[in-house]
Amino acid sequence: MQDGDEAAGVQPPDPLTEQLRNAAVLVIDDEPGMRNFLVKTLRPHCRKVVEAADAETASEILAQMRFDIVLLDNRMPGLSGIEWLGQQRQRGWQFEAIMITAFADLETAIEAMRAGAADFLLKPCRSNQVLNAVRRSMELALLRRENLLLKHELNRADVGRFRRSELLGQSPAIEAVRQQLHRLAKLPTPVLIHGESGTGKEVAARVLHAASDRKSRPFVPINCSTIPADLLEMELFGHTRGAFAGADQRREGLFVSAEGGTVFFDEIAELPKPAQAALLRVLEDQTIRPVGSEREVPLDLRFVFATSKQLAAEVDAGRFRDDLFFRVNVLEIQMPPLRLRESDILDLAKMFMTEIATALGLEPLEIDSTVRAALLRHDWPGNIRELRNFIERSLIFGRFPLDTLGDAGPNSIEPLDAVERRHILHALDLAGGNRTRAAEWLGISRKTIDRKCASWGI
């Protein structure tokens, strides 16, 4: 019995193509017939396949683009494959190399391994041998990157937090942000996400990545306030073997490991001044130079930035470069504070209760009417992070510490029109006076805001 796709004549995805669809491969061989065979074998499966007839041409191509895998013949005019590979390793190039040779002697194999080859193909070779060698090399390349990115994640202070790639809530304010993110997702342009601490800026960046054409590639978050300034360049750019004392092997930086994906700079205003200059060069040229390397490495990355500070004010104070500000602040998304998302507070509280109770192995607490009223009354200056911490403390102590959310006596009740005025003016203040944006957050029309402001003499 055939399934629906097969019955309709639709072939299931080729598993090999799925494994290699993100691979960028450079083929180097002076024999046109062999080069043509390799290109035709790989092109249906790989994202990019480029060919070169000699080592000199290959070096020129490497200066223009980055590859995951290089297949190279050992015996070529001029430099041999082993000599060329050794030179590229010394210059800082980081790719998986497959050596092609007609002579399977032990000495050649040892020299190739020392030069940095990961695999061998013996001429004449069949197409399935070529594809399997490339698949193994791609798996090795991905493992190296995943290992580095996992170490980076483990070093982050909030490692225990849930990583989300969706914005929760149905309030008009968050729905407006959701629509903006999906509208910008397909663009390569840098995006700046602005908002108070704890409003979900990293979650918004992950939503942007997940909705983009880069969703199958890495999302790499970098907290600018936690990486020491003297280590930042090596962390981002990587280094070659022997670049400094103790560098006994090369290391890919976070930029190269994120190839094809999205790099998220959290709290970009905290980036040290020297690192700001380095980042500006990366944004302008889309290249990096690993520490100790002689060559620039081309990149294919989408950059997303976040800040809880006003970058224009940081520029005026001399703490942030004005040229970097104009590169970063191309497209801006404003994250609304939790107090402007009242209809989402209870949904978020229920979700945190379920998640954290499961993680801690505790029974969830009932969020009754008294608790709901207290949650809705509180202003949440710490936003979503404060709400999550409140739920976690409640679970640990087995009760809701409602006294920490303020009193609910008669003196705390404002007239409804005063609450409305305060709420609208606060939204306008956060939106920088933009009435259209404030109206979207509040779930009302622009005309309503215009009418209210006119009645208040604003």
Secondary structure per residue as TSV (DSSP state, phi and psi in degrees):
chain	resnum	aa	ss	phi	psi
A	1	M	-	360.0	126.4
A	2	Q	-	-89.3	149.9
A	3	D	-	-79.6	178.1
A	4	G	H	-61.1	-42.7
A	5	D	H	-64.7	-44.6
A	6	E	H	-67.4	-38.8
A	7	A	H	-63.1	-32.8
A	8	A	T	-84.8	1.8
A	9	G	T	84.7	10.5
A	10	V	-	-92.4	120.7
A	11	Q	-	-79.6	138.0
A	12	P	-	-64.9	156.3
A	13	P	-	-59.2	140.4
A	14	D	-	-70.6	121.4
A	15	P	H	-56.6	-37.3
A	16	L	H	-66.5	-42.7
A	17	T	H	-62.6	-38.4
A	18	E	H	-60.1	-39.0
A	19	Q	H	-71.9	-30.6
A	20	L	H	-106.8	1.8
A	21	R	T	-65.3	-18.3
A	22	N	T	-101.2	3.1
A	23	A	-	-78.5	135.0
A	24	A	E	-110.0	121.2
A	25	V	E	-123.7	135.6
A	26	L	E	-110.4	125.6
A	27	V	E	-106.7	124.2
A	28	I	E	-122.8	113.2
A	29	D	-	-160.8	134.6
A	30	D	S	-81.3	-11.2
A	31	E	-	-89.8	115.7
A	32	P	H	-57.4	-39.0
A	33	G	H	-64.3	-45.1
A	34	M	H	-67.5	-40.9
A	35	R	H	-63.3	-43.0
A	36	N	H	-64.7	-39.6
A	37	F	H	-61.8	-45.3
A	38	L	H	-65.7	-43.4
A	39	V	H	-64.4	-45.4
A	40	K	H	-65.7	-32.8
A	41	T	H	-69.2	-39.6
A	42	L	H	-89.3	-32.8
A	43	R	T	-58.7	-38.2
A	44	P	T	-65.5	-17.3
A	45	H	T	-109.0	-27.2
A	46	C	S	-101.7	155.8
A	47	R	S	-65.6	-39.6
A	48	K	E	-150.4	131.8
A	49	V	E	-132.2	121.8
A	50	V	E	-123.2	144.6
A	51	E	E	-118.8	152.0
A	52	A	E	-141.5	142.4
A	53	A	S	-91.5	-12.0
A	54	D	S	-156.9	171.8
A	55	A	H	-66.0	-37.2
A	56	E	H	-64.1	-46.1
A	57	T	H	-62.5	-39.8
A	58	A	H	-61.2	-40.0
A	59	S	H	-64.0	-39.3
A	60	E	H	-65.4	-39.3
A	61	I	H	-67.0	-41.2
A	62	L	H	-60.9	-30.3
A	63	A	T	-71.2	-16.9
A	64	Q	T	-101.3	-26.0
A	65	M	-	-151.7	163.3
A	66	R	-	-107.3	144.8
A	67	F	-	-125.4	148.9
A	68	D	S	-81.6	-38.0
A	69	I	E	-136.4	140.9
A	70	V	E	-124.2	123.3
A	71	L	E	-100.6	122.3
A	72	L	E	-138.1	139.7
A	73	D	E	-74.3	144.8
A	74	N	S	-80.0	-44.6
A	75	R	S	-95.8	104.2
A	76	M	-	-136.0	159.3
A	77	P	S	-59.6	144.7
A	78	G	S	77.0	-127.4
A	79	L	S	-69.7	139.2
A	80	S	-	-75.4	166.2
A	81	G	H	-59.6	-40.7
A	82	I	H	-65.8	-42.7
A	83	E	H	-64.6	-44.4
A	84	W	H	-62.9	-42.5
A	85	L	H	-63.9	-41.8
A	86	G	H	-60.6	-40.3
A	87	Q	H	-63.0	-43.5
A	88	Q	H	-65.3	-37.3
A	89	R	H	-64.8	-40.6
A	90	Q	H	-65.0	-30.9
A	91	R	T	-84.4	-3.7
A	92	G	T	100.8	3.3
A	93	W	-	-69.8	136.1
A	94	Q	-	-125.8	103.5
A	95	F	-	-150.6	163.7
A	96	E	E	-87.1	127.9
A	97	A	E	-109.2	135.7
A	98	I	E	-117.1	116.9
A	99	M	E	-88.0	132.7
A	100	I	E	-109.1	125.8
A	101	T	E	-146.9	150.6
A	102	A	S	-95.6	-2.9
A	103	F	-	-124.3	105.9
A	104	A	-	-92.7	57.5
A	105	D	-	-94.4	155.0
A	106	L	H	-63.3	-37.9
A	107	E	H	-63.7	-43.1
A	108	T	H	-62.1	-41.5
A	109	A	H	-62.0	-43.3
A	110	I	H	-65.3	-43.8
A	111	E	H	-62.1	-41.3
A	112	A	H	-65.2	-41.0
A	113	M	H	-64.6	-41.2
A	114	R	H	-63.3	-34.0
A	115	A	H	-75.0	-16.6
A	116	G	T	115.9	16.3
A	117	A	E	-75.5	140.9
A	118	A	E	-100.5	-19.1
A	119	D	E	-155.7	167.8
A	120	F	E	-129.0	146.9
A	121	L	E	-127.8	131.5
A	122	L	E	-101.7	124.2
A	123	K	S	-72.1	143.2
A	124	P	S	-76.4	146.0
A	125	C	-	-123.5	154.4
A	126	R	-	-94.5	162.1
A	127	S	H	-61.5	-37.7
A	128	N	H	-67.6	-30.6
A	129	Q	H	-67.8	-40.5
A	130	V	H	-63.4	-48.1
A	131	L	H	-64.1	-39.7
A	132	N	H	-67.2	-38.0
A	133	A	H	-65.5	-41.4
A	134	V	H	-67.4	-40.1
A	135	R	H	-61.0	-45.7
A	136	R	H	-61.3	-42.1
A	137	S	H	-67.2	-37.8
A	138	M	H	-66.1	-40.0
A	139	E	H	-61.3	-41.4
A	140	L	H	-64.8	-42.9
A	141	A	H	-61.9	-43.8
A	142	L	H	-66.5	-37.6
A	143	L	H	-63.4	-41.3
A	144	R	H	-60.8	-45.4
A	145	R	H	-67.6	-44.2
A	146	E	H	-61.4	-37.6
A	147	N	H	-62.5	-45.3
A	148	L	H	-64.7	-43.9
A	149	L	H	-67.8	-35.7
A	150	L	H	-66.0	-41.1
A	151	K	H	-61.4	-40.5
A	152	H	H	-62.1	-44.2
A	153	E	H	-62.9	-41.7
A	154	L	H	-66.2	-26.6
A	155	N	T	-80.9	-8.6
A	156	R	S	-75.8	145.8
A	157	A	T	-65.7	-30.8
A	158	D	T	-102.7	40.9
A	159	V	T	-60.0	-27.6
A	160	G	T	-78.6	-6.6
A	161	R	S	-77.4	152.8
A	162	F	-	-73.8	137.2
A	163	R	-	-94.7	116.3
A	164	R	-	-108.0	148.7
A	165	S	-	-127.9	31.3
A	166	E	S	-148.5	145.5
A	167	L	-	-88.8	125.2
A	168	L	-	-92.5	147.0
A	169	G	-	116.3	154.8
A	170	Q	-	-121.3	10.8
A	171	S	-	-65.9	151.5
A	172	P	H	-55.4	-35.1
A	173	A	H	-63.8	-46.1
A	174	I	H	-78.0	-28.3
A	175	E	H	-66.4	-36.8
A	176	A	H	-63.7	-41.0
A	177	V	H	-64.9	-42.7
A	178	R	H	-58.4	-42.3
A	179	Q	H	-66.5	-39.4
A	180	Q	H	-61.7	-44.5
A	181	L	H	-60.7	-45.4
A	182	H	H	-69.2	-29.0
A	183	R	H	-70.4	-32.4
A	184	L	H	-95.1	-8.6
A	185	A	T	-59.4	-38.8
A	186	K	T	-81.2	-8.8
A	187	L	-	-84.3	148.7
A	188	P	-	-85.2	-5.4
A	189	T	S	-65.8	140.8
A	190	P	-	-58.4	146.0
A	191	V	E	-124.8	135.9
A	192	L	E	-109.5	123.0
A	193	I	E	-105.9	117.7
A	194	H	E	-112.1	142.2
A	195	G	-	171.7	163.6
A	196	E	-	-61.9	160.4
A	197	S	T	-60.8	133.4
A	198	G	T	86.7	11.8
A	199	T	S	-90.0	-2.3
A	200	G	-	96.2	35.0
A	201	K	H	-66.9	-40.3
A	202	E	H	-66.9	-38.2
A	203	V	H	-60.1	-42.9
A	204	A	H	-61.4	-39.9
A	205	A	H	-64.7	-38.3
A	206	R	H	-68.1	-35.8
A	207	V	H	-62.5	-43.9
A	208	L	H	-58.9	-44.8
A	209	H	H	-65.0	-45.3
A	210	A	H	-65.8	-25.9
A	211	A	T	-91.3	-1.3
A	212	S	S	-96.4	173.6
A	213	D	T	-72.1	-6.9
A	214	R	T	-97.7	10.7
A	215	K	T	-61.8	-25.7
A	216	S	T	-82.8	-6.1
A	217	R	S	-101.9	172.6
A	218	P	-	-68.2	150.3
A	219	F	E	-112.6	118.2
A	220	V	E	-117.6	108.2
A	221	P	E	-86.5	136.3
A	222	I	E	-128.3	117.8
A	223	N	E	-89.7	110.3
A	224	C	T	-66.1	-19.2
A	225	S	T	-90.9	-5.5
A	226	T	T	-109.8	-18.8
A	227	I	S	-88.7	121.7
A	228	P	-	-56.0	140.6
A	229	A	H	-57.9	-36.3
A	230	D	H	-74.9	-14.0
A	231	L	H	-105.7	-8.0
A	232	L	H	-61.8	-44.1
A	233	E	H	-63.4	-43.7
A	234	M	H	-68.0	-36.6
A	235	E	H	-64.9	-41.7
A	236	L	H	-83.6	-42.6
A	237	F	H	-96.2	-19.9
A	238	G	E	79.5	-177.6
A	239	H	E	-152.0	161.0
A	240	T	-	-90.2	168.0
A	241	R	T	-66.9	131.2
A	242	G	T	80.1	10.8
A	243	A	S	-65.4	-28.2
A	244	F	S	-156.7	170.1
A	245	A	T	-59.5	126.6
A	246	G	T	94.5	-8.8
A	247	A	-	-83.2	77.3
A	248	D	-	-83.6	-5.4
A	249	Q	S	-150.7	155.7
A	250	R	-	-69.6	158.2
A	251	R	E	-144.9	129.4
A	252	E	E	-73.2	139.9
A	253	G	-	-84.3	176.6
A	254	L	H	-64.5	-33.0
A	255	F	H	-62.8	-47.9
A	256	V	H	-67.2	-38.1
A	257	S	H	-65.8	-25.0
A	258	A	T	-90.3	8.5
A	259	E	T	-43.7	126.9
A	260	G	T	83.6	-6.6
A	261	G	S	-109.0	-147.6
A	262	T	E	-123.7	133.0
A	263	V	E	-108.4	126.5
A	264	F	E	-112.1	114.5
A	265	F	E	-94.6	105.5
A	266	D	E	-85.5	138.6
A	267	E	T	53.7	57.6
A	268	I	G	-60.1	-25.3
A	269	A	G	-65.1	-19.8
A	270	E	G	-87.9	-1.4
A	271	L	S	-65.6	127.5
A	272	P	-	-59.8	152.1
A	273	K	H	-55.5	-46.8
A	274	P	H	-59.9	-38.5
A	275	A	H	-69.3	-29.0
A	276	Q	H	-62.0	-41.6
A	277	A	H	-64.5	-41.2
A	278	A	H	-65.8	-41.3
A	279	L	H	-65.6	-38.3
A	280	L	H	-58.3	-42.7
A	281	R	H	-63.4	-39.1
A	282	V	H	-64.2	-43.9
A	283	L	H	-65.9	-35.7
A	284	E	H	-76.3	-39.8
A	285	D	H	-105.8	-16.0
A	286	Q	S	54.1	38.8
A	287	T	E	-139.2	158.5
A	288	I	E	-134.4	161.8
A	289	R	-	-123.9	108.7
A	290	P	-	-57.6	148.4
A	291	V	B	-58.8	126.8
A	292	G	T	89.4	-4.0
A	293	S	-	-93.2	153.4
A	294	E	S	-93.1	-11.8
A	295	R	S	-123.0	155.5
A	296	E	-	-83.4	142.3
A	297	V	E	-109.7	120.1
A	298	P	E	-69.3	148.5
A	299	L	-	-124.4	156.2
A	300	D	-	-132.5	91.4
A	301	L	-	-135.8	152.0
A	302	R	E	-106.1	132.0
A	303	F	E	-108.3	131.2
A	304	V	E	-126.9	136.4
A	305	F	E	-123.4	153.8
A	306	A	E	-139.9	148.8
A	307	T	E	-155.1	146.5
A	308	S	S	-100.8	-1.1
A	309	K	S	-105.0	161.9
A	310	Q	-	-83.1	108.2
A	311	L	H	-62.7	-34.1
A	312	A	H	-61.1	-39.3
A	313	A	H	-67.8	-35.7
A	314	E	H	-66.5	-35.0
A	315	V	H	-65.8	-45.7
A	316	D	H	-61.5	-32.6
A	317	A	T	-82.8	-3.2
A	318	G	T	80.5	12.6
A	319	R	S	-95.9	-11.0
A	320	F	S	-137.6	135.1
A	321	R	-	-66.1	135.2
A	322	D	H	-70.2	-34.4
A	323	D	H	-68.1	-36.1
A	324	L	H	-68.9	-37.3
A	325	F	H	-56.5	-42.9
A	326	F	H	-72.0	-25.7
A	327	R	H	-77.4	-33.9
A	328	V	H	-81.2	-42.0
A	329	N	-	-90.7	62.6
A	330	V	S	-92.8	-54.5
A	331	L	E	-121.2	127.6
A	332	E	E	-118.2	138.3
A	333	I	E	-122.0	129.9
A	334	Q	E	-101.5	119.8
A	335	M	-	-85.1	124.1
A	336	P	-	-73.1	143.9
A	337	P	-	-69.5	160.7
A	338	L	G	-62.1	-30.5
A	339	R	G	-66.4	-16.5
A	340	L	G	-97.5	9.6
A	341	R	-	-125.0	45.5
A	342	E	H	-54.6	-37.6
A	343	S	H	-69.4	-13.0
A	344	D	H	-94.3	-16.2
A	345	I	H	-59.6	-47.0
A	346	L	H	-68.9	-37.5
A	347	D	H	-63.8	-42.7
A	348	L	H	-65.0	-40.6
A	349	A	H	-62.5	-43.1
A	350	K	H	-64.1	-41.7
A	351	M	H	-64.6	-45.5
A	352	F	H	-62.1	-39.4
A	353	M	H	-59.0	-46.6
A	354	T	H	-65.2	-47.8
A	355	E	H	-63.0	-50.3
A	356	I	H	-71.3	-38.3
A	357	A	H	-60.8	-41.7
A	358	T	H	-64.2	-44.4
A	359	A	H	-65.3	-36.7
A	360	L	H	-90.4	-7.9
A	361	G	T	70.3	34.6
A	362	L	-	-116.0	158.0
A	363	E	-	-74.7	133.5
A	364	P	-	-62.8	148.8
A	365	L	-	-91.1	147.8
A	366	E	-	-78.3	129.6
A	367	I	-	-92.9	88.0
A	368	D	-	-82.8	-175.4
A	369	S	H	-62.7	-36.3
A	370	T	H	-64.9	-44.3
A	371	V	H	-65.8	-42.5
A	372	R	H	-60.0	-42.3
A	373	A	H	-63.2	-41.0
A	374	A	H	-66.5	-40.0
A	375	L	H	-63.9	-40.6
A	376	L	H	-74.7	-26.1
A	377	R	H	-76.9	-31.3
A	378	H	-	-71.5	146.1
A	379	D	-	-82.1	-16.7
A	380	W	-	51.4	64.2
A	381	P	T	-61.3	-26.0
A	382	G	T	-90.2	3.5
A	383	N	H	59.8	-143.6
A	384	I	H	-62.5	-36.3
A	385	R	H	-62.1	-40.5
A	386	E	H	-65.5	-41.5
A	387	L	H	-62.2	-43.9
A	388	R	H	-61.9	-45.5
A	389	N	H	-62.5	-36.1
A	390	F	H	-63.8	-44.2
A	391	I	H	-65.3	-40.0
A	392	E	H	-64.7	-44.0
A	393	R	H	-62.1	-40.4
A	394	S	H	-61.3	-42.9
A	395	L	H	-64.6	-42.6
A	396	I	H	-64.2	-41.5
A	397	F	H	-86.7	-10.8
A	398	G	T	78.4	13.5
A	399	R	S	-159.0	160.6
A	400	F	-	-88.5	118.3
A	401	P	-	-77.5	72.1
A	402	L	G	-64.7	-22.3
A	403	D	G	-63.0	-23.8
A	404	T	G	-76.1	-9.6
A	405	L	G	-97.3	3.5
A	406	G	-	96.5	164.3
A	407	D	-	-79.9	158.5
A	408	A	-	-123.3	33.3
A	409	G	-	-72.5	169.7
A	410	P	G	-57.7	-31.4
A	411	N	G	-67.5	-18.3
A	412	S	G	-88.1	-3.6
A	413	I	-	-89.1	123.1
A	414	E	-	-96.4	153.5
A	415	P	-	-58.6	147.8
A	416	L	H	-60.6	-40.8
A	417	D	H	-67.3	-31.3
A	418	A	H	-68.9	-39.7
A	419	V	H	-63.3	-43.6
A	420	E	H	-61.9	-45.9
A	421	R	H	-60.8	-47.1
A	422	R	H	-62.4	-41.5
A	423	H	H	-66.8	-44.5
A	424	I	H	-66.4	-43.3
A	425	L	H	-65.6	-35.3
A	426	H	H	-66.8	-40.9
A	427	A	H	-63.0	-41.3
A	428	L	H	-63.9	-38.9
A	429	D	H	-63.7	-44.9
A	430	L	H	-67.7	-30.4
A	431	A	T	-86.3	7.5
A	432	G	T	65.0	29.9
A	433	G	T	85.6	-0.5
A	434	N	-	-77.6	103.9
A	435	R	H	-69.2	-33.0
A	436	T	H	-64.7	-45.4
A	437	R	H	-65.4	-43.0
A	438	A	H	-62.5	-37.6
A	439	A	H	-64.7	-39.8
A	440	E	H	-61.3	-43.7
A	441	W	H	-63.4	-40.1
A	442	L	H	-83.3	-11.9
A	443	G	T	73.9	29.4
A	444	I	S	-127.4	172.4
A	445	S	-	-83.6	159.0
A	446	R	H	-61.7	-35.8
A	447	K	H	-63.2	-35.4
A	448	T	H	-64.2	-43.9
A	449	I	H	-63.2	-43.9
A	450	D	H	-58.6	-43.6
A	451	R	H	-66.2	-42.9
A	452	K	H	-64.2	-44.6
A	453	C	H	-64.0	-37.1
A	454	A	H	-64.4	-39.7
A	455	S	H	-69.6	-24.3
A	456	W	T	-92.0	-0.4
A	457	G	T	74.3	29.4
A	458	I	-	-104.0	360.0
